[in-house]
Amino acid sequence: MEFINRVYPLHEIPNVLSDCHVGLVPLDVTPISDVALPLKLIEYTCLGLPSITVRSTAITHYLRPDECLFYPPADSNALAALIDGVADGSLCLDDYRRRLPMARERLSWTREKEKYVSILRGLLRPALLPEPPITAAHGVNE
């Protein structure tokens, strides 16, 4: 396991992660973090990189147990066992990798954008928010 403490330009990140086996997204579950979805987890998922992360309300809402390797909150032994399983090869990540494209589709901004705009329209009077077509902004990844 190697921790690299430096900043990479955005365009270099896929190449930097290309030889990684798994992404690690540790999280101390608090009342606030329990309902937050870590961006790093979404990024790893979208890159097709299986992730090890804590089981939280938000994370398990968006990712299924066959798409992410979960450990219980505050259980460092369970986290260590998952890392050891990846390191020694006893934990096969192929099935996780095969399922990540479906997770990526569920997490895509296009789908979430439509839900978000619908919520906003429901909160505001129709006269205040006209119904223009939803289009992708320049430079936004789908």
Protein Blocks (a to p, Z undefined) as FASTA:
>chain_A
ZZddddddfklmmmmmmmpfbdcddddddfklmmpccfklmmmmmnopacdddddfklmm
mpcfklbccddehilklmmmmmmmmmnopacfklmmmmmmmmmmmmpmklmmmmmmmmmm
mmpcfklmccbdddddehiaZZ
